[in-house]
Amino acid sequence: MRLHTKLMLGIIILILLIGGIFDVTFKNIMESNLKHEMGTKALSVAQTVSNMPEIQKAFFSEDPAATIQPIAEKIRKQIGAEFIVIGNRNEIRYSHPDPDRLGQKMVGGDNERVFKGESVISESIGTLGPSLRGKAPIFNGGKVIGVVSVGYLQTEIEREVSKIRRKIFIATMIILVGGLLAALLISLNIKKAIFGLEPKEIAWMYQEKHAILESIHEGIIAIDTSGRITVVNETAHKILNVPNQVLLRGKYIDDVIENTHLYEVVRTGLAEYDREFPILGEVFLVNRIPIFNKKGEVIGAVASFRNKSELSKLMQELSHVKAYAEGLRAQTHEYSNRLYTLLGLIQLGSYKEAIDFISREVDVAQGFISFLMKEIPDPIIAGFILGKASLASELKINFIIDRDSSFIDVPDEISRDTLVTIIGNLVNNAFEAVRENEKVEKRVSLFLTDLGKELIIEVDDNGKGIHTNHGEQIFQNGFSTKNRQNNAGIGLSLVKEAIRGLGGSITFTSNPGEGTIFTVAVPKSRGCFDEEELGYRSVNC
């Protein structure tokens, strides 16, 4: 059975059920109220008649009926009662709507309590049929000498109830027709709203969507127009480094990821494809697509995050190969110059100077490599620094590795690629800064230490420095003072995200025209996860 058929049948049954319950309940209430009202009215009239002096005096006359019958009939007609019967202690009638029954005994058998002095309301069957009666005793000198019985037939009550039931039935039929129309409209609107799908199909699609979201390797996050997250898959949790038990749905997107541009997509309704975006030190390719309703209105946006490094191992290997190639290219260029120098010395016959030149170069290279192998034994970090040293030599930059540096005690759980991201972007920024200054000596120094509970990375340059107006803006994605570069404005943002993912911190001091020092502190122990900050704290939990 289809959904709209179920809805219509359900509403019809509900209306009929409510109408039936209402009919029965209202009939009982009305019947009870009418009986109470008529019984009270009959009793009140009976008590009034029983206290009439002329009625009481008539009991001692030779023909009580001659006096009582006209009075009782007059009152009966005025109040619309079915009968007013007055009788003596022997239940002999002195009044009755049918004059032929005067002098006969009263029927019904409900006068016993009345002769004891009580006024009662009773239901009984008399000569006129089932009736509701109000009975009151007639007193004389404190003794009961007779009874007044005022009654209304049950058929009158039933006629009144039937009139009301007919009205209820008509109202029920009107409600039923209206309900059918409403059920039809509701079912059609619901069917339209759910694209003609049945509940089973919707449930299946929901399960299918959930399975698809959890099976893909891209992070998926969707928001509504207010910026609250409506959908987030397990991969997105992993990308954001947020445990699965932390509920992200319902949070504002800015509290989870900064500068996602999803608000812009919601505002403009324009999709964005394959945009680079940094998250916790890694670069992701993001697609941002608006969500439209049937009217063409934007009701939200969805973003998919594809980790560039997840083309991962291959990209990392290619990246390392490229770095080594650049290092080799720089070394080749530098050593070709040295070879020309050595060739010139030999051609000039300056053999001693040639030998000294060779010894000096060997000592410098061997000394630097030995230092790296001893103090920075990790091959990835050491190889990266060696490549940067060769690049600095080619760029005529004095790249100094502080001889007090030591990076031996680096925990295995700290990603070497993340450390390379931090060091590399800071060093690259420093190279760019010193290349733009007009000083004769272009100097960049790197200091690494693992003493204490934190890894300290310090990069110092003698470039132009950072303008005081820029402040924390330098860490925003896309902010840059270098307009000539396509990827400008992403380096320090990557650094900040990488440090945030490691639970660390970054500070800088800068003097315009003199240079800048960036200092990074990364805890060796990550601490525990902070649900509010969506990152790891370096303090104890």
C-alpha positions in Angstrom: 0.0 0.0 0.0 1.4 3.4 -1.0 2.1 6.2 1.4 -0.7 8.6 0.3 -3.2 5.7 0.4 -2.1 4.9 3.9 -2.4 8.6 4.9 -5.9 8.9 3.6 -7.1 5.6 5.2 -5.5 6.6 8.4 -7.1 10.0 8.5 -10.5 8.6 7.6 -10.3 5.9 10.3 -9.1 8.5 12.8 -12.0 10.9 12.0 -14.6 8.1 12.2 -13.1 6.9 15.5 -13.1 10.4 16.9 -16.7 11.0 15.6 -17.9 7.7 17.1 -16.3 8.4 20.5 -17.6 11.9 20.4 -21.1 10.7 19.6 -21.3 8.1 22.3 -19.7 10.4 24.9 -21.7 13.4 24.0 -25.0 11.4 24.0 -24.3 10.0 27.5 -23.3 13.5 28.8 -26.4 15.1 27.2 -28.7 12.4 28.4 -27.3 12.6 31.9 -27.5 16.4 31.9 -31.1 16.4 30.5 -32.1 13.9 33.1 -30.5 15.9 35.9 -32.0 19.1 34.6 -35.6 17.7 34.2 -35.4 15.8 37.4 -34.3 18.9 39.3 -37.1 20.9 37.6 -39.7 18.2 38.4 -38.6 18.0 42.0 -38.7 21.8 42.4 -42.2 21.9 41.0 -43.3 19.0 43.2 -42.0 20.7 46.3 -43.7 24.0 45.3 -47.0 22.3 44.8 -46.7 20.3 48.0 -46.4 23.6 49.9 -49.4 25.2 48.4 -52.0 25.9 51.2 -55.0 25.2 48.9 -53.6 21.8 48.1 -53.1 20.9 51.7 -56.6 22.1 52.7 -58.2 20.2 49.9 -57.1 16.9 51.5 -59.7 17.5 54.3 -62.5 18.3 51.9 -65.3 15.9 50.9 -64.0 15.8 47.3 -60.2 16.6 47.2 -60.0 15.9 43.5 -62.4 18.7 42.6 -60.1 21.2 44.1 -56.7 19.6 43.3 -57.2 18.5 39.7 -57.7 22.0 38.1 -54.8 23.4 40.0 -52.4 20.5 39.0 -53.5 20.6 35.3 -53.0 24.4 35.1 -49.5 24.1 36.5 -48.7 21.0 34.3 -49.6 22.9 31.1 -47.5 25.9 32.2 -44.3 23.9 32.9 -44.8 21.5 30.0 -44.6 18.4 32.2 -46.1 15.1 31.1 -48.0 14.7 34.3 -48.6 16.0 37.9 -50.1 13.4 40.0 -51.2 14.1 43.6 -52.2 11.2 45.9 -53.0 10.6 49.6 -51.3 8.2 52.0 -53.1 5.3 50.4 -51.7 6.4 47.0 -55.2 7.3 45.7 -55.0 9.9 42.9 -56.5 13.3 43.3 -55.0 14.6 40.0 -54.0 13.0 36.7 -53.7 14.2 33.1 -56.4 11.5 32.3 -59.5 12.4 34.4 -60.7 8.8 34.1 -57.9 7.6 36.3 -58.8 9.9 39.2 -59.5 7.9 42.3 -57.3 5.0 41.1 -54.2 3.9 42.9 -50.8 5.4 41.8 -48.4 3.0 40.1 -44.6 2.9 40.0 -43.9 1.7 43.5 -41.5 4.6 44.3 -43.4 6.4 47.1 -42.0 4.6 50.1 -39.2 7.1 50.8 -41.6 10.0 50.1 -44.0 8.8 52.8 -41.0 8.9 55.2 -40.7 12.6 54.5 -38.0 12.6 51.8 -38.1 14.4 48.4 -36.7 12.2 45.7 -35.9 12.0 42.0 -36.7 8.6 40.5 -37.1 6.7 37.2 -40.1 4.4 36.9 -42.8 3.1 34.6 -46.2 4.5 35.2 -49.5 4.4 33.3 -48.1 6.8 30.6 -44.8 4.8 30.2 -41.2 5.2 31.4 -40.8 8.6 33.1 -38.4 10.7 35.1 -40.1 11.9 38.3 -39.7 14.4 41.0 -41.6 13.5 44.2 -42.2 15.6 47.3 -44.3 14.8 50.4 -47.3 16.9 51.5 -47.1 17.7 55.3 -49.8 18.7 57.7 -48.9 19.2 61.3 -45.6 17.5 60.8 -47.2 14.4 59.3 -47.1 13.2 55.7 -50.6 13.2 54.4 -49.9 12.8 50.7 -47.5 12.9 47.8 -46.9 15.2 44.7 -45.3 13.5 41.6 -44.2 15.6 38.7 -42.9 13.7 35.7 -41.4 13.9 32.2 -41.5 10.9 29.8 -38.2 9.3 28.9 -39.3 9.5 25.2 -39.1 13.3 25.5 -35.5 13.1 26.7 -34.6 10.7 24.0 -36.2 13.0 21.4 -34.0 15.8 22.6 -30.9 13.6 22.5 -31.8 12.4 19.0 -32.0 15.9 17.7 -28.5 16.6 19.1 -27.1 13.3 17.7 -28.4 14.3 14.3 -26.5 17.5 14.5 -23.4 15.6 15.7 -23.7 13.2 12.8 -24.0 16.0 10.2 -21.0 17.7 11.8 -19.1 14.4 11.7 -19.9 14.0 8.0 -18.7 17.5 7.3 -15.5 16.9 9.2 -15.1 13.5 7.4 -15.4 15.2 4.0 -13.0 18.0 5.1 -10.6 15.4 6.5 -10.7 13.5 3.2 -9.8 16.6 1.3 -7.1 17.5 3.9 -5.7 13.9 3.7 -5.6 14.2 -0.1 -3.8 17.5 0.0 -1.4 16.4 2.7 -0.6 13.2 1.0 0.0 14.9 -2.3 2.2 17.6 -0.7 4.2 15.0 1.2 4.6 12.9 -1.9 5.8 16.0 -3.7 8.2 16.9 -0.9 9.8 13.5 -0.9 10.0 13.3 -4.7 7.3 10.5 -4.9 9.4 8.1 -2.8 7.9 5.6 -0.4 9.1 5.3 3.2 11.0 2.1 2.5 12.7 3.7 -0.4 13.7 6.7 1.7 15.0 4.4 4.5 17.0 2.5 1.9 18.4 5.7 0.3 19.4 7.0 3.8 21.3 3.7 4.5 22.8 3.8 1.1 23.9 7.5 1.5 25.4 6.7 4.9 27.3 3.7 3.5 28.6 5.8 0.6 29.7 8.6 2.8 31.6 6.2 5.1 33.2 4.3 2.2 34.7 7.1 0.3 38.2 8.4 1.2 37.3 12.1 0.9 36.1 14.1 3.8 32.5 15.4 3.4 31.0 18.3 5.4 27.6 19.9 4.6 26.2 23.0 6.3 22.8 24.8 6.2 22.3 28.5 5.6 23.0 29.4 9.2 26.4 27.7 9.0 25.6 24.7 11.2 27.0 21.3 10.2 24.3 18.9 8.9 26.4 16.1 7.5 30.0 14.9 8.4 31.5 11.6 7.6 34.2 9.5 9.4 36.9 10.6 6.9 36.2 14.2 7.8 36.7 13.3 11.5 40.1 11.8 10.6 41.1 14.8 8.5 40.2 17.2 11.3 41.9 14.9 13.8 38.7 14.8 15.8 37.7 11.5 17.5 34.5 9.9 16.2 32.8 10.2 19.5 32.9 14.0 19.4 29.7 15.1 17.8 30.3 17.7 15.1 26.8 17.8 13.7 25.0 20.9 14.9 28.3 22.9 15.5 29.0 26.0 13.5 31.5 25.4 10.7 33.7 28.3 11.9 34.1 26.5 15.3 35.5 23.5 13.5 37.4 24.9 10.5 38.3 28.5 9.9 38.0 30.3 6.6 36.2 27.4 4.7 34.5 29.8 2.3 31.3 27.7 2.6 29.5 30.9 3.7 30.6 32.5 0.4 29.2 29.6 -1.6 25.9 29.8 0.3 25.8 33.5 -0.3 26.7 33.5 -4.0 25.4 30.1 -5.0 28.6 29.5 -7.1 30.5 26.3 -6.9 34.3 26.2 -6.4 36.4 23.3 -7.6 39.9 22.0 -6.7 40.9 24.9 -4.4 43.9 24.4 -2.2 43.1 24.6 1.5 45.3 23.9 4.6 44.0 21.8 7.4 46.3 20.9 10.4 49.4 21.4 8.4 48.4 19.5 5.3 47.1 20.8 2.0 43.7 19.6 0.7 42.0 20.0 -2.6 38.5 21.2 -1.8 35.3 21.2 -3.9 32.6 23.5 -2.5 29.1 23.1 -4.1 25.9 24.9 -3.1 22.7 22.9 -2.3 19.5 24.1 -4.0 15.9 23.3 -3.3 13.2 22.9 -6.0 12.7 26.6 -6.2 16.3 27.2 -7.0 17.0 28.7 -3.6 20.3 27.9 -1.8 19.6 25.9 1.3 23.2 25.0 2.2 26.5 23.9 0.9 28.7 20.8 0.9 32.5 20.6 0.8 34.6 17.6 -0.1 38.2 17.4 1.1 40.8 15.4 -0.9 44.1 15.2 0.7 46.8 16.1 -1.7 49.3 14.0 0.2 46.9 11.1 -0.1 47.8 10.7 -3.6 50.0 10.4 -0.6 53.0 8.2 -0.8 53.6 8.9 -4.4 53.3 12.6 -3.9 55.6 12.5 -0.9 58.2 10.4 -2.8 58.0 12.8 -5.8 58.3 15.7 -3.4 61.4 14.2 -1.8 62.9 13.4 -5.2 62.2 16.9 -6.4 63.9 18.3 -3.3 66.9 16.1 -3.8 67.0 17.0 -7.5 67.0 20.7 -6.6 69.7 20.1 -4.0 71.8 18.2 -6.6 71.2 20.9 -9.2 72.3 23.5 -6.7 75.3 21.4 -5.7 76.2 20.8 -9.4 76.1 24.5 -10.1 78.1 25.3 -7.0 80.7 22.6 -7.6 81.0 23.4 -11.3 82.2 26.9 -10.1 84.6 25.2 -7.7 85.9 23.0 -10.4 86.6 26.0 -12.7 88.4 27.6 -9.8 90.5 24.4 -9.3 91.2 24.1 -13.1 92.4 27.7 -13.1 94.8 27.1 -10.2 96.3 24.0 -11.9 96.7 25.8 -15.2 98.5 28.6 -13.4 100.7 26.1 -11.7 99.5 27.1 -8.3 99.5 23.5 -7.1 99.8 24.3 -3.4 96.9 26.7 -3.5 94.9 24.0 -5.4 95.6 21.4 -2.7 94.6 23.9 0.0 91.4 24.8 -1.8 90.5 21.1 -2.1 91.3 20.4 1.5 89.3 23.4 2.7 86.2 22.4 0.6 86.4 18.8 1.8 86.7 19.9 5.4 83.7 22.2 5.2 81.5 19.7 3.5 82.5 16.8 5.7 82.2 18.9 8.8 78.7 20.1 7.9 77.5 16.6 7.0 79.1 15.1 10.2 77.3 17.7 12.3 74.0 16.9 10.7 74.5 13.2 11.1 75.4 13.6 14.8 72.9 16.2 15.9 70.0 15.6 13.5 70.1 11.9 12.9 66.7 11.7 11.3 67.4 11.2 7.5 64.3 13.0 6.3 64.9 16.2 8.3 68.7 16.1 7.8 68.4 15.5 4.1 65.9 18.4 3.8 68.2 20.8 5.7 71.1 19.7 3.5 69.1 20.5 0.4 68.1 23.9 1.7 71.7 24.6 2.5 72.7 23.9 -1.1 69.8 26.1 -2.4 70.9 28.9 -0.1 74.4 28.6 -1.5 73.1 29.0 -5.0 71.0 32.0 -4.0 74.0 33.6 -2.3 72.3 33.5 1.1 74.3 32.8 4.2 72.3 29.9 5.6 73.6 29.2 9.2 72.7 26.1 11.2 73.3 26.9 14.8 76.0 24.6 16.1 74.2 24.3 19.4 71.3 22.7 17.6 70.2 19.2 18.6 67.2 17.3 17.2 67.9 13.8 18.5 65.0 13.2 20.9 62.1 13.5 18.5 59.2 11.2 19.4 58.2 8.7 16.8 54.5 9.8 16.9 55.4 13.3 15.7 55.2 13.2 11.9 58.4 14.0 10.1 56.5 15.3 7.1 54.7 17.8 9.4 58.1 18.9 10.9 59.4 19.3 7.3 56.3 21.4 6.5 57.0 23.7 9.4 60.7 24.1 8.9 60.5 24.3 5.2 57.8 27.0 5.0 59.6 29.1 7.7 62.9 28.8 5.9 61.4 29.5 2.5 59.7 32.6 3.8 63.0 33.7 5.3 64.8 33.2 2.0 62.1 35.3 0.3 62.4 38.0 2.9 66.2 38.4 2.7 66.2 38.3 -1.1 64.0 41.4 -1.1 66.3 43.4 1.2 69.1 45.6 -0.1 71.7 44.5 2.5 75.0 43.1 1.3 74.8 40.1 3.6 71.6 38.0 3.2 71.5 35.9 6.3 69.1 33.2 7.5 69.8 31.1 10.6 68.1 27.9 11.8 68.1 26.7 15.4 66.7 23.3 16.5 66.6 21.9 20.0 65.0 19.0 21.8 66.0 19.9 25.3 63.1 19.8 27.9 59.6 18.8 27.1 59.3 20.6 23.8 60.9 20.7 20.4 61.9 24.3 19.6 62.4 25.5 16.1 63.7 29.0 15.5 64.2 30.7 12.2 65.9 34.1 12.1 66.4 36.4 9.1 67.7 39.9 8.4 65.0 40.7 5.9 62.7 43.7 5.8 60.6 42.4 8.7 56.8 42.4 9.1 54.8 45.5 9.2 53.1 46.1 12.6 49.7 46.6 10.9 49.8 43.0 9.5 50.1 41.2 12.9 48.2 37.9 13.0 47.0 38.4 9.4 50.2 36.7 8.2 48.8 33.4 9.4 45.5 33.7 7.4 45.1 31.6 4.3 45.6 33.7 1.2 47.2 36.7 3.0 50.5 37.8 1.4 52.6 40.8 0.6 54.1 39.0 -2.4 51.8 39.6 -5.3 54.0 38.0 -7.8 53.6 34.4 -6.6 50.6 32.2 -7.4 50.8 30.3 -4.2 51.6 33.2 -2.0 49.8 33.4 1.3 49.6 29.7 2.0 53.0 29.0 3.7 52.4 30.4 7.2 48.8 29.2 7.1 50.1 25.7 6.6 52.6 26.2 9.4 49.9 27.3 11.8 47.6 24.4 11.0 50.5 21.9 11.3 51.5 23.3 14.7 47.9 23.3 15.8 47.6 19.6 14.9 50.6 18.9 17.0 49.3 20.9 19.9 52.1 23.4 19.7 52.4 27.2 19.4 54.1 29.8 17.2 55.3 33.3 18.0 57.3 35.9 16.2 59.1 39.1 16.8 59.9 41.5 14.0 61.6 44.9 13.6 60.8 46.5 10.3 64.0 46.9 8.3 66.0 44.6 10.6 64.5 41.2 10.4 62.1 38.6 11.9 62.4 35.7 14.3 59.8 32.9 14.2 59.8 30.6 17.2 57.8 27.3 17.2 57.3 25.1 20.3 56.0 21.6 19.8 55.2 19.4 22.8 56.8 16.0 22.8 53.7 14.6 24.5 50.4 15.6 22.8 48.3 15.5 25.9 44.6 14.9 25.4 42.0 16.0 22.8 40.2 19.3 23.5 36.7 19.1 22.0 36.2 22.9 22.1 39.5 23.7 20.4 39.3 20.6 18.2 42.9 19.9 18.7 45.4 18.4 21.2 46.5 20.2 24.4 50.1 20.0 25.6 49.1 20.2 29.2 48.2 17.1 31.3 44.6 15.9 31.0 
